[in-house]
Amino acid sequence: MRREPTEAEDRLWHELRGRRLDNIKFKRQVPIGRFVADFLCAEAKLIVEIDGSQHAESLRDLERDAALKARGFRVLRFWNGDVLKELDAVCDTIIAYVKDKSLQPWR
């Protein structure tokens, strides 16, 4: 994935890398147990995943999210189209979740 990111992952990484987004540190393609997180803010224990249509109603994603939640992480998911069309809104949402650790992802 690091060598061949989707367009949405590439665009979001451009905003997240080097503390460009509100001085928040993110890493990409981070192994966590048997999973690999698209993007991780370790300080906020927030994982950001960018999903294509293959993830719609995915039982595997539900199991994965439950396992990561059991480790104390929150998993925030966005559709590829949301990142490509509403990048500013996606970034604002990420900032809000990093700053307020009580917020819980909606999907």
N, C-alpha and C positions, 0 to 999 in steps of 0.2 A: 504493500500500500504506500509506503514512503516513496518508492521510486515511481509508482504510477497512481498518484492520488486522483480522485475524481475532480472535475472542475470545481464543484462546490467545496470540497475539502481544501483544494489549493487556494481558493479565494479566501476562505475563512482563516487558513493558516497565515496568509499574508497579513491579516488584521491582528492575529494573536501573537505571532512570533516577535521576539525581541522586546517584550513588554509594551508593544504598541497600543494595546487596548487597555487604557486606564492604568498603565503600569502594573498589570497583572501578569504573573509568570505562568506560562503554559508550556507544556511539552507535548509532542505529538507521537503517536504510535508507541504508547507506553504499555509494556507488559504488566498485567496485574493478575497474578495467579495464572490460570489457564486462558485468560482473555487478553486482548490488546485493545486499549482505549484509543479512540481517534485522537482526542485531546484531553489533557489532564491539568487541572489546577490543583496541585497537591495541597497548597495552603488551605483552600476551601473544601478539599475532598470532593471536588466537582469534576465529573467526566462529561465531556460534550461529544455526542455522537452525531454524525451526519449520515442520514439514511436515504437510500433509494427505494423504489417501489417494492423491491423484493422483501423489504422489512415490514410491510403492511401486515398487521395481525400475526406477527411471527412469534410462535411459541418459544423458539430458541432465544429470542431477544428478551422475552419475559423471564425466562429462567436465568439468563445472563444478568439481567438487571437485578433480580432478587439476590443472586450470589454476590454481586458487587455491593448492593445495599447492606447485606449481612456483614460486609467488611467495613461499613461506615461511609461508603460513597453515595453521592447522589448522581443520577444519570440523567442528563438533559439531552433530549433528542430533537433534532430538526430534520425536516425533509430537505433533500437537495434543492428543490424548487424554492423553498423559503430562503435558503442561503443565497441563491442566485438572484432572486427578485427583491428580497427585503433584507439585505445584508445589515443595514443600519439597525433595523428592529431586532435582528438576531443578536447583534453585538450589544445592544442596550439590555436585552434579556439576560445575556451572559453576565454582564456587569452587575445587574440586580441580584442574580443568584450567587455571585461571588461575595458581594457585600452583605447579603442577608442569608445566613446559613440556615434559617428556619424555613425558607421557601422550599417547596417540594415540587419536583417535575410533574407535569400534567399528563404525560404519556410515556 
